[in-house]
Amino acid sequence: MSSLGIFISIISALTIGAMSPGPSFVVVSRIAISRSRFDGLAAALGMGMGGVTFAILALAGLTALLSQFEWLYLVLKIAGGAYLIYIALAIWKGASEPLALSGDVAGKSMPARSFTAALLTQLSNPKAIVVYASIFAALLPKTVPTELLLALPVGVFLVEAGWYAIVALAFSARRPRKVYIAAKVWIDRAAGAVMAGLGLRLILSGLNGK
């Protein structure tokens, strides 16, 4: 298979993975709908950088290290789950706080904070590095051409940031925002419950060694 064919295969597989619902989707959609479109796009960039980090780690062979030191992988899973639960508690706690509307911005714009929150959420799931590494291991040749080493991080960024930019644009539109404002308490609590469930599942899988 040519380098272009390998690149397309890897990017297609990662695109399907990026579009699967999970904590990243919850975080980006909530940021876009509760803060601003700009914040949502900043969060999308954070997801993109998280994906690039995973791609680079996978190319560097981190999975082999995690396989050799199983305890390290378990620690990462438990720490990642704890972070998701922390985010869940913050969302639940702020559910009853009103939003200050100003023009087309639902809440106070904090792009740097939105970027960081998205990046940390992306990096909090160590299973993602296994997914990346598995796809790379299955599709990359033993000797990876230089052009692929350079192109894959760029492609991963475009996939992750591009998909979540679409999510941010969709959820920052006027109608979704009106729905959110009308049912903020319940939507935030539902989002918090989902995040907590995902975090707890990650911790339990780590404790059970799965």
Disulfide bonds with the S-S distance in Angstrom:
none
